[in-house]
């Protein structure tokens, strides 16, 4: 059925029974001035009034047949400033982003009155616009209203915590009331209707509100009453859900909400959504709501006031992309199923190679070399006398040993970080070599080492040695030059140099491999004391340094061979020499560089979420790129341990900073050492504890001394190669992205200064050489023109880590280059009744004070988790034909989804996504 949108702009003095200014938006735009039953003008819409000082409000309605539904309520000034004649093609390209609108107190106070004044005229207009019979009466349909967009109607359930039907609820009721004579207690209400444990307090208040409405006494209900409760809270009517929410706030059931009741529901919402800071400011925010909705100081607000507040919910949605292009894109992204298995396999293989060609050629080369070495040794020993006694066992053992030599050599190269950083920065090898996967390659080689050790050891111990022991005297004569007289027992082989060194190496490797596994390294395995010290990063770090002993034993093992006596045939040392020298030089450079370039602690702050921020002086000549990282050592914790951390300061800053989250024993000890010398914050500064050094003053002797080594290359440092970047950080994974954001802002500031100086030079005829050449070079290499930053964290306190940076970026980004999106996953998604009040407060406080109540910054926060598919889709719509760099730092759980989405959109749209993951 055809739908019309009606925009009504009115002021109190203009709204007479037969006169208004109305804009009809349907298949064509029509403006209407004067009496509705007299004329319709096809001129552009203009809003005139004899008194220009009067406030206007525009009410936009959807009309379908005899149904009138509210679409939006906004100030007329905001509406009139919009370019209603905007090219539809631009809108279809996704540039019609929804604009933020201020939440004026006058609009809220007057909108309800004005809607009542125009309601009758709107009904009459609906019937006239559709040529309806005079007897047909229009009704107001809230469910079709765009106002429901903010809350989707105050939903009391989400798909993640149990929007179960009555059948499931009834089944749960029977289970929970099996021992209570069919009565459900209030404490079990949340569990019965499918709400999670964190929502028990909210469910309790919901139970009380429903009971008050029905005048039910006591804390228990039967099945019939539960069914009545369920019918109301699952009702899809907006009015019904609004009434339920109002009843929750209105605890004395007098039809009025007082400031104290608002404060209580704020505390409940804050507790349910784990917003401790909001709970502390509940009284302040309750006063804010009363100030906005109770201007006459009556001491209470009514249902219609609450309704208007809900209708002006979150206004920071980024919706506005063309729904037509979006639907087309969604259809295009749907995977097409190919019935032919060969064609399907071919397509998947080509997709895989296209996405992983760098990794593929490196792995194929490595596997090819290993197979070649194995085959070479196998054939070599197939032709020797040893084959007559030990058969294929000696061929298998020697072939595995040859691949083991290769892998024990190259396993050191991926952790030679200085070398990799130099190759990344100074050569073009990064185009073909996946330097970002250095640690992943290190792990893959380790698996190959373990397999080779297993094959080599098993074939020697279980096959070669028993055959030598049981060989007849004639055959053994062939082995006598190598083993001497025929051994009588197994102990002969075990006590030899080869046996002792081999067994010790296997034991040490087994320890290092086990403690390097994610279960032990990340402390997922819980062991009783004192074995608990075997888990965590420290155990991994120290056990990995057993490799020094392993390499020494490997060289001895390679020299004391049974079957090779000539020195040039003992090739183990030849494989190991160059990699060991490179690695030794790497460690020497670290030791020298960290002592030659000392740092001075400038500021220390301990933030919520167990995060330690260290601001240090920048050593002379220390040059780095945003996204890179450095190693930190604190002798007060451990003189030997070095740990990598992303640099959060920008290259243009005169200091270095890192943010360290307490995740293991070393970081826990480091935080404890610095906390001892910190003081509580003053003057409202963020951070639980703080210590600062005045400029020009050395660090206090009480501060632990810190050494740094770096910088080292990381995937995010290449962000400047892309015109569009998508930066994603989970929790503390936002650290490299923060440096990038600051760097982008600094680069655009430099561009503005450069443009200004160029204009001045043109006027004063000065030489253009006044601008430093290195700055011009840096600006020429800077390609980024748009950045999308998504920071997802579970705790409200996490936003304190980078509060200053977020405010700085929001204030200095004059060109709108950076889109900041903060997500707090502890808050229920927008539209959920448990977060509805949070959304209202967020809009009110941000409109009045410009501060978000969740993050405490100028950037409005989103609730729950992002819909990553929608994020990618919006970028694809806004940047067709572009190559987007996706940089992610955080837990591996999200890696697969982001990488897959990058692949899907690159294949099916004109926007290409390059995915990069930080690895330490």
HELIX and SHEET records of a PDB file:
HELIX    1   1 UNK A   76  UNK A   80  1                                   5    
HELIX    2   2 UNK A   88  UNK A   90  1                                   3    
HELIX    3   3 UNK A   91  UNK A   95  3                                   5    
HELIX    4   4 UNK A  105  UNK A  129  1                                  25    
HELIX    5   5 UNK A  142  UNK A  144  5                                   3    
HELIX    6   6 UNK A  146  UNK A  150  5                                   5    
HELIX    7   7 UNK A  166  UNK A  176  1                                  11    
HELIX    8   8 UNK A  186  UNK A  188  5                                   3    
HELIX    9   9 UNK A  189  UNK A  193  1                                   5    
HELIX   10  10 UNK A  197  UNK A  199  5                                   3    
HELIX   11  11 UNK A  200  UNK A  213  1                                  14    
HELIX   12  12 UNK A  223  UNK A  233  1                                  11    
HELIX   13  13 UNK A  238  UNK A  249  1                                  12    
HELIX   14  14 UNK A  259  UNK A  272  1                                  14    
HELIX   15  15 UNK A  276  UNK A  280  1                                   5    
HELIX   16  16 UNK A  282  UNK A  293  1                                  12    
HELIX   17  17 UNK A  303  UNK A  311  1                                   9    
HELIX   18  18 UNK A  323  UNK A  333  1                                  11    
HELIX   19  19 UNK A  341  UNK A  382  1                                  42    
HELIX   20  20 UNK A  386  UNK A  390  1                                   5    
HELIX   21  21 UNK A  392  UNK A  410  1                                  19    
HELIX   22  22 UNK A  413  UNK A  415  5                                   3    
HELIX   23  23 UNK A  417  UNK A  426  1                                  10    
HELIX   24  24 UNK A  429  UNK A  431  5                                   3    
HELIX   25  25 UNK A  435  UNK A  437  5                                   3    
HELIX   26  26 UNK A  438  UNK A  459  1                                  22    
HELIX   27  27 UNK A  460  UNK A  464  3                                   5    
HELIX   28  28 UNK A  465  UNK A  470  1                                   6    
HELIX   29  29 UNK A  473  UNK A  476  1                                   4    
HELIX   30  30 UNK A  480  UNK A  483  1                                   4    
HELIX   31  31 UNK A  491  UNK A  494  1                                   4    
HELIX   32  32 UNK A  497  UNK A  516  1                                  20    
HELIX   33  33 UNK A  518  UNK A  521  1                                   4    
HELIX   34  34 UNK A  531  UNK A  534  5                                   4    
HELIX   35  35 UNK A  537  UNK A  544  1                                   8    
HELIX   36  36 UNK A  547  UNK A  559  1                                  13    
HELIX   37  37 UNK A  567  UNK A  569  5                                   3    
HELIX   38  38 UNK A  572  UNK A  596  1                                  25    
HELIX   39  39 UNK A  665  UNK A  675  1                                  11    
HELIX   40  40 UNK A  715  UNK A  721  5                                   7    
HELIX   41  41 UNK A  731  UNK A  734  5                                   4    
HELIX   42  42 UNK A  735  UNK A  764  1                                  30    
HELIX   43  43 UNK A  768  UNK A  770  5                                   3    
HELIX   44  44 UNK A  773  UNK A  780  1                                   8    
HELIX   45  45 UNK A  796  UNK A  800  5                                   5    
HELIX   46  46 UNK A  803  UNK A  812  1                                  10    
HELIX   47  47 UNK A  833  UNK A  849  1                                  17    
HELIX   48  48 UNK A  868  UNK A  878  1                                  11    
HELIX   49  49 UNK A  892  UNK A  894  5                                   3    
HELIX   50  50 UNK A  895  UNK A  908  1                                  14    
SHEET    1   A 6 UNK A  29  UNK A  34  0                                        
SHEET    2   A 6 UNK A  20  UNK A  25 -1                                        
SHEET    3   A 6 UNK A   4  UNK A  10 -1                                        
SHEET    4   A 6 UNK A  57  UNK A  64 -1                                        
SHEET    5   A 6 UNK A  67  UNK A  75 -1                                        
SHEET    6   A 6 UNK A 139  UNK A 140  1                                        
SHEET    1   B 2 UNK A 184  UNK A 185  0                                        
SHEET    2   B 2 UNK A 220  UNK A 221 -1                                        
SHEET    1   C 5 UNK A 655  UNK A 661  0                                        
SHEET    2   C 5 UNK A 611  UNK A 617 -1                                        
SHEET    3   C 5 UNK A 601  UNK A 607 -1                                        
SHEET    4   C 5 UNK A 689  UNK A 692 -1                                        
SHEET    5   C 5 UNK A 679  UNK A 680 -1                                        
SHEET    1   D 3 UNK A 643  UNK A 646  0                                        
SHEET    2   D 3 UNK A 629  UNK A 634 -1                                        
SHEET    3   D 3 UNK A 706  UNK A 712 -1                                        
SHEET    1   E 6 UNK A 861  UNK A 863  0                                        
SHEET    2   E 6 UNK A 818  UNK A 824  1                                        
SHEET    3   E 6 UNK A 786  UNK A 793  1                                        
SHEET    4   E 6 UNK A 724  UNK A 730  1                                        
SHEET    5   E 6 UNK A 883  UNK A 889  1                                        
SHEET    6   E 6 UNK A 912  UNK A 917  1                                        
END                                                                             
